[in-house]
Amino acid sequence: YGVNLRDTATSTGTLLRVLDNGTTHLVVSGPVTDAAGGAWYELGAADGTRGWASGDFIRIASQMLSYDQAAPLYQAAGLQAPRRLRRLYPPL
């Protein structure tokens, strides 16, 4: 089980991969709203895959990551880590 990562912010977008439940991923952008009113977030996975996940299936935690924890996620997504970071968890 997991969260679908798609190439566009819609449920009909091409499935890029399934993110395992309980894993941490970088929120690159979002939320954006689809035609049905659903919120989508662009995520950067630790393997470098970037895509969109429905906000219905993820949980954004308020806990901040240290730079050392987050830098590899940003690097995999091709981005430079800012000082303020957020942690994202798919639901259990």
URRAJO-V660966 format. One record per residue. RES is the residue in one small letter. PHI is phi as a letter, one per 40 degrees, with the letter a starting at -180 (none if undefined). Layout:
<<RES;PHI> <RES;PHI>>
This chain:
<<y;none> <g;a> <v;b> <n;c> <l;b> <r;b> <d;c> <t;b> <a;c> <t;a> <s;c> <t;c> <g;c> <t;c> <l;c> <l;c> <r;a> <v;b> <l;c> <d;c> <n;d> <g;g> <t;c> <t;b> <h;b> <l;c> <v;c> <v;c> <s;a> <g;h> <p;c> <v;b> <t;b> <d;c> <a;c> <a;c> <g;g> <g;c> <a;c> <w;b> <y;b> <e;c> <l;b> <g;b> <a;c> <a;c> <d;c> <g;g> <t;c> <r;b> <g;a> <w;b> <a;b> <s;c> <g;c> <d;c> <f;b> <i;b> <r;b> <i;c> <a;c> <s;c> <q;c> <m;c> <l;c> <s;c> <y;d> <d;c> <q;c> <a;c> <a;d> <p;c> <l;c> <y;c> <q;c> <a;c> <a;c> <g;g> <l;b> <q;c> <a;c> <p;c> <r;c> <r;c> <l;b> <r;b> <r;b> <l;b> <y;b> <p;c> <p;c> <l;c>>
